[in-house]
């Protein structure tokens, strides 16, 4: 079936047989069972990261509502499995820890990345160490102890795109992790181009309304077992209410992405000719993000908007604007931001579903004031 159809029905295929229409929300933290011996045997299996298809035992291990979301997102990304976490950074942390415990703590990463991702990879807090590479130098940067290649495409916040298939070929046997938060499976499915790991900050477009936080990895079942094993002991599982809201968000994802992308493309085209804009960044594949480098004071632009919401994050039905150098990428060293192409004049716009003329008038007047 088409992605639009599966976005609505994935994770819900059994609801008719259950006699319900809305997604069941299971808030239990624990699940009773009279046969403790059988539960003990099952717990031994679940601790390895394998799912046996039986009833849940404890909310930190698994949850039926969360499992529905995992199934749905994995299907939309064309992967065997999904593993959901409490945030996008929790999901990334699990992937880094997986590399460390497998004895391959070296990471090859392509800038730019989300600022906290950049910091975590470079800091060594989880036992990793990094080689920064361009798409052309990934292959020569890989070593015997390389456990992961990391890239965002389109990248945060410059919206730089890479050839994922070429990067997967360069990575060889090393798993390629692609952060697909900005594109979503509506515009791009990295697994179809050779990526082994697809990461989403589900807080963004998958939720779509700025009211839920989560992260998810789509991958094959073998890698999913490693992530579940780590989640079992670290406790970073997604909350059931978040799983419910994210699964509901998936049903409108294609409609929201296409409408927001149409608005963003129109704004990007108009901003190219604006006298107060020096450069416009907009991906070739489209999407709802536009980044601009302004001639005036970028912080003054933010303070002057009235329709755009001045806030971090992205992917909501309302339009957001923020200054990466001050917020999302502030944790990076100034020289590292510069090397990543993140100028101090750069503003990132997450375009929502408002009327495009209202958005244009708002950003135009803010640029003029600044």
Rosetta blueprint (number, residue, H / E / L):
1 X L
2 X L
3 X H
4 X H
5 X H
6 X H
7 X H
8 X H
9 X H
10 X L
11 X L
12 X L
13 X L
14 X L
15 X H
16 X H
17 X H
18 X H
19 X L
20 X L
21 X L
22 X L
23 X L
24 X L
25 X L
26 X L
27 X L
28 X L
29 X L
30 X E
31 X L
32 X L
33 X L
34 X L
35 X L
36 X H
37 X H
38 X H
39 X H
40 X H
41 X H
42 X H
43 X H
44 X H
45 X H
46 X H
47 X L
48 X L
49 X L
50 X L
51 X L
52 X L
53 X L
54 X L
55 X L
56 X L
57 X L
58 X E
59 X L
60 X L
61 X L
62 X L
63 X L
64 X H
65 X H
66 X H
67 X H
68 X H
69 X H
70 X H
71 X H
72 X H
73 X H
74 X H
75 X H
76 X H
77 X H
78 X L
79 X L
80 X L
81 X E
82 X E
83 X E
84 X E
85 X E
86 X L
87 X L
88 X H
89 X H
90 X H
91 X H
92 X H
93 X H
94 X H
95 X H
96 X H
97 X H
98 X H
99 X H
100 X H
101 X H
102 X L
103 X L
104 X L
105 X L
106 X E
107 X E
108 X E
109 X E
110 X E
111 X L
112 X L
113 X L
114 X L
115 X H
116 X H
117 X H
118 X H
119 X H
120 X H
121 X H
122 X H
123 X H
124 X L
125 X L
126 X L
127 X L
128 X L
129 X E
130 X E
131 X E
132 X E
133 X E
134 X L
135 X H
136 X H
137 X H
138 X H
139 X H
140 X H
141 X H
142 X L
143 X L
144 X L
145 X L
146 X E
147 X E
148 X E
149 X E
150 X E
151 X E
152 X E
153 X L
154 X L
155 X L
156 X L
157 X L
158 X L
159 X L
160 X L
161 X L
162 X L
163 X L
164 X H
165 X H
166 X H
167 X H
168 X H
169 X H
170 X H
171 X H
172 X L
173 X L
174 X L
175 X L
176 X E
177 X E
178 X E
179 X E
180 X L
181 X L
182 X L
183 X L
184 X H
185 X H
186 X H
187 X H
188 X L
189 X L
190 X H
191 X H
192 X H
193 X H
194 X L
195 X L
196 X L
197 X E
198 X E
199 X E
200 X E
201 X E
202 X L
203 X L
204 X L
205 X L
206 X L
207 X L
208 X L
209 X L
210 X L
211 X L
212 X L
213 X L
214 X L
215 X E
216 X E
217 X E
218 X E
219 X E
220 X L
221 X H
222 X H
223 X H
224 X H
225 X H
226 X H
227 X H
228 X H
229 X H
230 X H
231 X H
232 X H
233 X H
234 X H
235 X L
236 X L
237 X E
238 X L
239 X L
240 X H
241 X H
242 X H
243 X H
244 X H
245 X H
246 X H
247 X H
248 X H
249 X H
250 X H
251 X H
252 X H
253 X H
254 X H
255 X H
256 X H
257 X H
258 X H
259 X H
260 X H
261 X H
262 X H
263 X H
264 X H
265 X H
266 X H
267 X H
268 X H
269 X H
270 X H
271 X H
272 X L
273 X L
274 X L
275 X L
276 X L
277 X E
278 X E
279 X E
280 X E
281 X E
282 X L
283 X L
284 X L
285 X L
286 X L
287 X L
288 X L
289 X E
290 X E
291 X E
292 X E
293 X E
294 X E
295 X L
296 X L
297 X L
298 X H
299 X H
300 X H
301 X H
302 X H
303 X H
304 X H
305 X L
306 X L
307 X L
308 X L
309 X E
310 X E
311 X L
312 X L
313 X L
314 X L
315 X L
316 X L
317 X L
318 X L
319 X L
320 X E
321 X E
322 X E
323 X L
324 X L
325 X L
326 X L
327 X L
328 X L
329 X L
330 X L
331 X L
332 X L
333 X L
334 X H
335 X H
336 X H
337 X H
338 X H
339 X H
340 X L
341 X L
342 X L
343 X L
344 X L
345 X L
346 X E
347 X E
348 X E
349 X E
350 X E
351 X L
352 X L
353 X L
354 X L
355 X L
356 X H
357 X H
358 X H
359 X H
360 X H
361 X H
362 X H
363 X H
364 X H
365 X H
366 X H
367 X H
368 X H
369 X H
370 X L
